[in-house]
């Protein structure tokens, strides 16, 4: 049994929508007050408040303020836990020498929502057949109609209420047992921008998946909408309306991209039992270049390769497929010939692979072949039963020797 999320869209009536906004504002104030308390106590005593300390303080806050007393106590604890996690991430970044990013106060526009940690305590889901549509009961709000469907039927565990672009959503974590199976072929793929994926399978078939460029297609519209926001007076009703429209457009692009990733990942897992890809560091790829490289960085980020890898790994794990992530710096798929294994440095502008051994093909296709060959050599050197016994899922990162040369 594993945990998966399903997102339902809420359809509250005007009175319920008003109450939801009120709850959102109260959770935001609790978050900011707790952050202020942590800062004050540290300045006075040199010690930081813990999550347990703030949970005790929450009890006294609820006695003093009637509006907090009417709210679910566990949902307020979830808000405090989010602040505690922000502090933990801050200290982790300090220790590793990264940019610290101290937790900051959040305006209502930057506060996404709140959560419930136990089913039946402050919330309850009443889904229809196969967990399709239904209604959601929230303490202090009532029964709210919902629309959406879970891919796999399961038992609700936790929930988050989210406010995005003027709409309300419920993200429910369910415990389920996905019924997904994998194919029998082996696949190596190369991610890119001109072509989103170049696929090479063990049967010699090469396939391309074009980059849909959702963001690039919407850029003219986004530019006009952003200009419209800039022209409106700050704080005015028209500006708020324009901001909501802009946020709605960005949400649409994000949903299109995620839907595309889900479909491609499901297709790859259904066809293959072994999937190999090169390890990517999106942060390193987009860290430098400034304005000279801003367009390329935007295109890299708009394809969201990290999101795609995460979804693909998750589906591969559910299906019992083998996932191999090759060490890019050692193998160098773009610089290595799949025919002879010799590495020859090529500029990014060189889109055709030509080797002295006579191998000639598209650069991305060559990289996909190198990735597949390396993965097959790695698997052949392992006991396949041993690989599959690791919960049916193998992740490989920078831990094995490079592809043999010559």
C-alpha positions in Angstrom: 0.0 0.0 0.0 1.3 3.4 -1.0 0.1 7.0 -0.7 -1.1 8.9 -3.7 -2.8 12.3 -4.1 -6.0 13.1 -5.8 -7.2 16.7 -6.4 -10.8 17.7 -6.3 -12.2 21.0 -7.3 -14.6 22.6 -4.8 -17.9 24.3 -5.6 -18.8 26.2 -2.5 -21.9 28.5 -2.3 -21.4 32.2 -1.6 -21.7 31.8 2.2 -19.3 28.8 2.2 -16.8 30.7 0.0 -16.9 33.6 2.4 -16.2 31.2 5.3 -13.3 29.5 3.4 -11.7 32.9 2.8 -12.1 33.7 6.5 -10.4 30.4 7.5 -7.6 31.1 5.0 -7.0 34.5 6.6 -7.0 33.0 10.1 -4.4 30.4 9.2 -2.2 33.0 7.6 -2.4 35.1 10.7 -1.5 32.1 12.9 1.5 31.4 10.6 2.8 35.0 10.8 2.2 35.3 14.5 4.1 32.0 15.2 7.0 33.3 13.0 7.0 36.6 14.9 7.1 34.7 18.2 10.0 32.6 17.1 12.0 35.7 16.1 11.1 37.6 19.3 12.1 34.7 21.6 15.4 34.1 19.8 16.3 37.8 20.1 15.5 37.9 23.8 16.9 34.5 24.9 19.1 33.3 22.0 17.1 30.1 21.8 14.5 29.1 19.2 11.0 27.9 19.9 10.3 24.3 18.9 7.2 22.9 17.3 6.1 21.4 20.6 6.5 24.8 22.4 4.3 26.5 19.8 1.6 23.8 20.0 1.4 24.5 23.8 1.1 28.2 23.0 -1.6 27.5 20.5 -3.8 26.2 23.3 -3.6 29.5 25.1 -4.2 31.4 21.9 -7.4 29.4 21.3 -8.7 30.2 24.8 -8.1 34.0 24.2 -9.5 34.2 20.7 -13.0 32.9 20.0 -12.4 32.7 16.2 -9.5 30.3 16.8 -11.5 28.3 19.3 -14.1 27.5 16.6 -11.5 26.2 14.2 -10.2 22.6 14.1 -7.2 22.3 16.4 -5.3 19.8 14.3 -5.5 22.0 11.2 -3.9 24.8 13.2 -1.1 22.4 14.3 -0.5 21.6 10.6 0.0 25.3 9.9 2.5 25.4 12.8 4.2 22.3 11.4 4.7 24.0 8.0 6.5 26.8 9.8 8.7 24.3 11.6 9.5 22.6 8.3 10.5 26.0 6.9 12.9 26.4 9.8 14.4 23.0 9.4 15.0 23.7 5.7 16.6 27.0 6.6 19.1 25.3 9.1 19.8 22.6 6.6 20.8 25.1 3.9 22.9 27.0 6.4 24.9 23.8 7.2 25.4 22.9 3.6 26.5 26.4 2.6 23.6 27.2 0.4 21.7 30.4 0.3 19.9 30.3 3.6 16.5 31.8 2.7 15.1 32.7 6.2 11.4 32.0 6.6 9.4 35.1 5.8 6.0 36.5 6.6 3.4 35.7 4.1 0.7 37.9 2.7 -2.7 36.5 2.0 -1.9 36.3 -1.7 1.1 34.1 -1.0 -0.6 31.8 1.5 -1.8 28.8 -0.5 -4.1 27.1 2.1 -4.2 24.8 5.1 -4.3 21.1 5.9 -5.9 18.4 8.0 -3.8 15.5 9.2 -6.4 12.9 10.2 -9.4 11.7 8.2 -12.6 12.3 10.2 -11.1 15.1 12.4 -12.3 18.4 10.9 -13.0 16.9 7.5 -14.6 13.9 5.8 -14.7 12.9 2.2 -17.9 11.5 0.7 -16.9 10.4 -2.8 -19.2 8.8 -5.4 -18.7 5.5 -7.2 -15.0 4.8 -7.9 -14.1 7.9 -5.9 -15.5 10.1 -8.7 -17.1 13.5 -7.7 -19.1 13.6 -4.4 -18.9 16.1 -1.6 -16.5 17.2 1.2 -17.5 18.1 4.7 -15.4 20.7 6.5 -15.9 21.6 10.1 -17.5 25.1 10.3 -18.2 25.2 6.6 -20.5 22.3 5.8 -20.9 20.0 2.8 -19.2 21.3 -0.3 -19.8 19.7 -3.8 -16.6 18.4 -5.4 -15.6 17.2 -8.9 -12.7 15.0 -9.7 -11.7 11.4 -9.8 -8.9 9.3 -8.3 -6.9 7.1 -10.6 -6.9 4.4 -8.0 -9.5 3.8 -5.3 -8.2 4.0 -1.8 -8.7 5.2 1.8 -8.5 9.0 2.5 -5.8 9.8 5.0 -5.0 13.6 5.0 -6.3 16.6 3.1 -5.1 20.1 2.1 -7.5 23.0 1.1 -5.9 25.1 -1.6 -6.8 28.5 -3.1 -5.5 29.0 -6.6 -6.5 31.7 -9.1 -9.8 32.4 -7.4 -10.8 28.7 -7.2 -10.8 26.3 -4.3 -9.3 22.8 -4.4 -9.0 19.8 -2.0 -5.8 17.7 -2.4 -6.5 14.4 -0.6 -3.9 11.9 0.2 -5.2 8.3 -0.2 -3.7 5.0 0.8 -4.1 2.7 -2.2 -2.6 -0.2 -4.2 -2.1 0.9 -7.8 -2.8 -1.7 -10.4 -0.1 -0.8 -13.0 2.0 -3.1 -15.1 5.1 -2.5 -17.2 6.1 -3.8 -20.6 8.9 -6.1 -21.6 11.2 -3.9 -23.6 14.2 -1.9 -22.5 14.3 1.9 -23.3 16.9 4.7 -23.2 15.8 8.2 -23.8 17.5 11.6 -24.2 15.6 14.7 -22.9 15.9 18.0 -24.8 14.3 21.2 -25.9 13.9 20.9 -29.6 12.5 17.4 -29.1 11.2 16.7 -25.6 12.3 13.1 -25.7 14.2 10.9 -28.2 13.4 7.3 -27.4 15.5 4.2 -28.3 14.3 0.8 -27.4 15.9 -2.6 -27.3 14.2 -3.7 -30.5 16.0 -0.9 -32.5 13.0 1.4 -32.8 13.6 5.1 -32.5 10.8 7.5 -31.6 10.5 11.2 -31.0 8.2 13.1 -28.7 7.9 16.7 -29.7 8.1 19.5 -27.1 4.6 21.1 -26.9 6.1 24.4 -25.7 3.0 25.4 -23.7 4.7 28.5 -22.2 6.1 29.8 -25.5 2.7 29.6 -27.2 1.1 31.5 -24.4 3.9 34.2 -24.0 2.1 36.9 -26.2 -1.1 36.5 -24.2 0.9 36.5 -20.9 2.7 39.7 -21.9 -0.5 41.6 -22.6 -2.0 40.4 -19.4 1.1 41.4 -17.4 1.0 44.9 -19.0 -2.7 45.1 -18.1 -1.8 44.4 -14.4 1.0 47.0 -14.5 -1.4 49.7 -15.8 -3.9 49.2 -13.0 -3.8 51.2 -9.8 -2.4 49.3 -6.9 -5.0 48.1 -4.5 -7.9 48.7 -6.9 -10.6 46.2 -7.7 -9.6 46.2 -11.4 -6.0 45.3 -10.5 -7.1 42.4 -8.4 -9.3 41.2 -11.2 -6.3 41.4 -13.7 -4.0 39.6 -11.2 -6.6 36.8 -10.9 -6.8 36.5 -14.7 -3.0 36.3 -15.0 -2.8 33.7 -12.2 -5.5 31.6 -14.0 -3.5 31.7 -17.2 -0.3 30.5 -15.5 -2.3 27.7 -13.7 -3.7 26.6 -17.1 -0.2 26.3 -18.5 1.0 24.4 -15.4 -1.9 22.0 -15.7 -1.3 21.4 -19.5 2.4 20.7 -18.8 1.6 18.2 -15.9 -1.1 16.4 -18.0 1.5 16.0 -20.8 4.0 14.6 -18.4 1.5 12.2 -16.9 0.5 10.8 -20.3 4.1 10.4 -21.6 5.3 8.8 -18.4 2.3 6.3 -18.4 3.1 5.5 -22.1 6.7 4.7 -21.4 6.0 2.5 -18.4 3.3 0.6 -20.2 5.7 -0.3 -23.0 9.0 -1.0 -21.1 10.3 -3.0 -18.2 13.6 -1.1 -18.1 13.9 2.7 -18.5 17.2 4.5 -18.6 17.9 8.2 -18.6 20.8 10.5 -17.8 21.0 12.3 -14.4 20.0 15.9 -14.8 20.9 18.9 -12.7 18.4 21.6 -13.7 19.9 24.0 -11.2 23.3 23.7 -12.7 21.9 24.1 -16.2 20.1 27.3 -15.5 22.5 28.8 -12.9 24.7 30.9 -15.2 24.4 32.9 -18.4 22.4 36.0 -17.3 20.4 37.9 -19.9 22.5 36.2 -22.7 21.0 32.9 -21.8 17.7 34.0 -20.3 15.6 32.6 -23.2 17.3 29.2 -23.1 16.9 29.0 -19.3 13.2 29.8 -19.6 12.8 27.0 -22.2 14.6 24.6 -19.9 12.5 25.5 -16.9 9.2 25.5 -18.9 9.7 21.8 -19.8 10.0 21.0 -16.0 12.3 18.0 -16.5 12.5 17.4 -12.7 8.7 17.1 -12.5 8.7 14.6 -15.5 11.5 12.5 -13.9 9.6 12.4 -10.6 6.4 11.2 -12.3 8.2 8.7 -14.4 10.0 7.2 -11.4 6.8 7.0 -9.4 5.0 5.2 -12.2 7.9 2.9 -12.8 8.0 2.0 -9.1 4.2 1.2 -9.1 4.6 -1.1 -12.1 7.8 -2.9 -10.9 9.9 -1.6 -13.8 13.7 -1.0 -13.5 14.8 2.6 -13.5 18.5 3.4 -14.3 19.8 6.9 -14.0 23.3 7.0 -15.5 26.1 9.2 -14.3 26.2 11.9 -17.0 29.6 13.3 -16.2 31.3 9.9 -16.7 29.3 8.5 -19.6 28.8 11.8 -21.5 26.0 10.6 -23.8 26.2 13.6 -26.1 30.0 13.2 -26.6 30.2 9.4 -26.9 29.7 7.4 -30.0 27.3 4.5 -29.5 29.1 2.5 -32.2 32.7 2.5 -30.9 32.4 4.2 -27.5 35.0 6.9 -28.3 34.3 10.3 -26.8 34.6 13.3 -29.1 33.7 16.7 -27.8 31.0 18.5 -29.8 29.6 22.0 -29.5 25.9 22.4 -28.5 25.2 23.8 -32.0 26.4 20.5 -33.6 23.1 18.6 -34.0 24.5 15.7 -36.1 26.7 12.9 -34.8 29.5 11.8 -37.2 32.2 9.5 -36.1 35.4 8.1 -37.7 34.0 4.6 -37.2 31.3 5.3 -39.8 28.5 5.9 -37.3 26.2 8.8 -38.5 22.9 9.8 -36.9 21.1 12.6 -35.1 22.9 13.8 -32.0 20.0 13.1 -29.7 19.4 9.7 -31.2 23.0 8.8 -30.6 22.8 9.9 -26.9 19.6 7.8 -26.4 21.5 4.8 -27.9 24.5 5.4 -25.6 22.2 5.6 -22.5 20.4 2.4 -23.5 23.7 0.5 -24.2 25.1 1.6 -20.8 22.0 0.5 -18.9 21.9 -2.9 -20.6 25.6 -3.5 -19.7 24.9 -2.5 -16.1 21.8 -4.8 -15.9 23.7 -7.7 -17.5 26.4 -7.4 -14.8 23.8 -7.7 -12.1 21.5 -10.5 -11.0 18.1 -9.4 -12.5 16.3 -11.1 -9.7 18.3 -9.1 -7.2 17.5 -5.8 -9.0 13.8 -6.6 -9.1 13.8 -7.7 -5.4 14.6 -4.1 -4.4 10.8 -3.5 -4.2 10.9 -3.9 -8.0 12.6 -0.6 -8.4 16.3 0.3 -9.0 17.6 3.9 -8.9 21.2 4.4 -9.9 23.1 7.7 -9.4 26.8 8.2 -9.9 27.7 4.9 -8.2 29.0 2.8 -11.0 31.9 2.9 -13.5 31.6 4.7 -16.8 30.7 3.0 -20.1 33.6 0.9 -21.4 35.5 2.6 -24.2 36.9 1.1 -27.4 
